[in-house]
Structures are given as C-alpha cells and as structure tokens.
Amino acid sequence: MTWNDYKRCLTLRYDQFIAEHQIREDQIDKDVRYEKITGVDRVQLGDGQYFYFKGEELKLIYLSAGKVASKLWEEFKNSAGTGTSKTVVRSRAGKTSNQIVFSEQGITASVQGNDVDFIEIYTPQSLEDYRARIYREPKPFIR
C-alpha cells in the first residue's frame, strides 16, 4: 500500500475495512491496547501491518520493521509532507532509536539511523493530542 492508501484506510468504518480486505476471524484480536489507546480490536493484515479499531473507527495503523515500513517511510520522506513541523521524541524501540513525529500529517516513525523500527499512522492531530492520546514515554533503558 502507498501513503495515500493508508490515509484512505483511516476513513473506512470497521465493517468496510473487514469486507474490503477479506479479513478472517483469526486475523482479529479483541480488546487489546496500543500504548494509550485501550479497548481496541487489532486486525492483522500481514507483512507487519496492524489496524486498531475502537468500535467502527480506525484509531491507528502500526507497521512493524520490514520492507513495508521502510518503503512507506521513504515515500513519505520524499513527499511534501516532511516540509511540515516535526518533533523528535524518545522511542520504546531502543536507546539509540528516536520517534520522528509529524502529528499534523498523521505519521510517526521510530528510526535508528536509516533503519525503521516501526511506523504509526493516525488521524492528523496536534502534537499535544498525539502525546495525550497515543504516545507513551518509554521507561529508562537499562544496560
């Protein structure tokens, strides 16, 4: 999927998403959480793609490290989106990883150098809302 495809997914209701992607029951984990988002159903699409729904609304898309996440991050970096305000915060992925937050574009990537740890895609929002609703400050890393 492309950046625009993922953004389009954010507009789909749960039933639409399930039908469009032909999701089986064994691809759904009920009542899980992602960071500060609780009580959501996680739909696994394969290739490290996870979609978190609260009721009918898609709250967040998580892409784990791999080709899909790396390709999407390159696409986003090469788009006009990176010209907007970004914030760097600590990442739970590791001591040397940082999360690059483009909250007003609805994307955050945890990176270590040129390697992508994971990507979060969500409805565009203020940085304050991202910190309040999604981001959880990682605990100190211990050697």
N, C-alpha and C positions, 0 to 999 in steps of 0.2 A: 504494500500500500504506500501511497505518497502522503506527504504532509497534508494536502487538501483532502485526501480520502479519510485520514484520521480526524481532521476537523469536521468533516461531514458526519462521521460516526457520532460525534457529540450531539448532533441534532436528532438522532434516532431514538425512539422510545424502545424500551426493553423488548416488547413483542416484535417490533420491526427488525431489530438487530438479530434476534434469535431466528426469525424466518429468513432474513436476507443471507445470513451466514450458515444456515442449516445446522444450528447448534444442537448437539445431543445432550441428554440429561447428564451423562458422565463428564461433560465439559463444564459443569456448573457446580461451584462450591457456595453453599448458602451461609448467610450470616457470618461473614468474615470481616476483617478490618484491614485498612491500609493506612498506616500512620495515624492521623487524627480522624480519618473517615471510618466510622463504625457502622455495623449493621447493614453491610452491603453484600450483594451476591457477586461473586467473581466468575467471569466467563473466560475460559481458556480457549484461545483461538489457534494455538500452536506457534512455533517459532518464537517463543518467549513473549507472546502478546497476551496481556490480561486486561479485561474490561470490567470495571467496578460499577455496578448499578445499585442505586438506592431507590427501591420502588421501580418506577418506569424511567427514571432519569439516569443517564450515564454520567457519573461523577468524575471518573479518572480512567485514563488508559496508561498502563505500565508496560514498557518494553524492556526486557532484560538484555544484558550484554549479548552481543552477537551481531550477525550481518544486518538484520532488520534495523536494530537500533543505530548501528554505525551509519548505515545508508541514509536513514531518516535525518540523523544529526548533520551529516554532510549536506543534505538537501536544504535543511533549514539554514545552516550557516551560509550557504550560497544564495539564499533568498534575501529579499529586502527586510525580512523580519529582524535580522540581527542588528539593524540600524537603530532599533529602539532601545529603551533603557534596560540594562541588565544588572543583576545583583549576584554576587558570589557569596555562598554560604557553605558551612561545613556539610560534608556528606557522610552518611552512615556506611558508605561502601568501603571506607578505609581512611587511614590517617593522611594519606597523600592525595586523596580524591576531594574534589570540590563540586558543589552543585552550582551550575550556572542557571540562574532563574530569569526567564523572560515572561513574567507573570501576565503582563498586558497582552502578550501573544498566546499565552496558554501553554507554554512549554518550559520544562526544566530538564537539564541533562546533568547527570553526575559523570564527571570525567576525571581521568588521571592521565595527564599529558594529552596524547592523541587518542587514548582508549576510552570508549564509552562504557561506563558501568551499568547505567540504566537511564531511561527517559520517562518522564511523566508528561502526559498531555491532558489538559483540563480546560474548562471554560475560561476564557480570558478574564482576569480579575486584577485588583490592585495587589501590590506586594504585601500590604498589611493583611488582606484577606487570605492570600496564599499562606502566609505564616500562621494565621489564626485557624484556618480550616484544613490545611494539608500538611505542611512542614512540621516535622518533629525534630528538635535539636538533638543531635546524637550525643550519647554519653561519651565521656573521655575514653580515648583508646588506651589500652594498657599493653605494654610490651610483653 
